[in-house]
């Protein structure tokens, strides 16, 4: 029904009804969100799309530069966040490809508004770069006509249409030279366990070997602390190193790096326990993935190197005496003079997950009181007790609750044990220790424990 039809039903003549018609139309026209019949909405933003280079090798990342301009005489405020209304759609060969990320606008204001709003001044341009591979990839050489369509809501009011713009660009892809593999295929990853078999709770070291199969040289970086660019897939899920959660926001440096000429290889060791703890014996298939963009995100500075390798980890039942000897050896090799980052022996104790680790975790706490424990291990030590998850572990954590500055960490681990355990005795003891906490403390405990 049109505005005229609605107001016409009230028309009985007289000044009063004319005023009523005017008021009603003024209220309903914004709600209708339509322009007068036959009129076209004024364009408020313009869009220009450019290729970042003249041509791209097939298989290389394709970056496009989007130049968005406010063509009005007033500031435009955009809402591009949680509703998911902001979208970039790519059209190619008559097919539409809806894509993932919203554009990052020219100016952001996070406080006091937590709804991801931004403002663009009159005449202001906001150049952004997008990775076309997030929408579409081209496996064959040629010239590809692509249209980028932008939909950008700028106010949360009924009847205010989204700002829309679109622009075409021709993407030219050329064949790769023989032997020049695409970056995502250039590396070969193989995994070699340090032993033929491990026992439950034992540190499980893997050697990851990255070999350059291409005729082009590549730079390989394992990421922050030699861990960030690796993920482990086990039972259908990808896992990240839990140690990185401990040191997030702290000090630390990069891991292993190497420039690989064609045919050259680079080897790097990782402690599998940081990603996955095997609590049951058996043959466990895992996949190790290396992703050079995992730490940096999508970047024009370097191509994305991807590689995946598989291994089967043979885990045998634990022998308590043997496991205790192994952990003793780790404790003896621990670097207690480093301010930050023990790279192996002490982490092997923290990521054991068995009762045999508890005496050594207690000794680490004593080292902490002496001031000779690396800072990262001070935190990982408490989490290590939580990973054991037994009644003995809960009792050790209970002793650490009190005036100790780490008592919140201990309470957090008790909370997580309670959430994960199927042992009713452990659950009852954890409830006793947590019963005096206020109800609104639970989210904090969840955060501290994690």
Secondary structure, DSSP 8 states (H G I E B T S, - for coil): --HHHHHHTT--SSHHHHHHHHHHHHHHHHHHT--STT------EEEEEEESSS-EETTS--EEEEEEEE-SSS-EEEE-STT---EEEEEETTEEEE-S-----S-EE-SS--S-EEEE-TT-EEEEEEEGGGT----S-EEEEEEEEEEE----STT---EEEEEEEEEEEE---TT---HHHHEEEEEEESSS-EETTS--EEEEEEEE-SSS-EEEE--BTTTTTEEEEETTEEE--HHHHHHTTS---B--EEEE-TT-EEEEEEEGGGT----S-EEEEEEEEEETHHHH-S-TTS---EEEEEEEEEEE---HHHHHHHHHHHHHH--TT-SS---SHHHHHHT--SGGGHHHHHHHHHHHHHT-S-HHHHHHHHHHHHHH-SHHHHHHHHHH-SSSTTHHHHHHHHHHHHHH---HHHHHHHHHHHTTS-GGGHHHHHHHH-
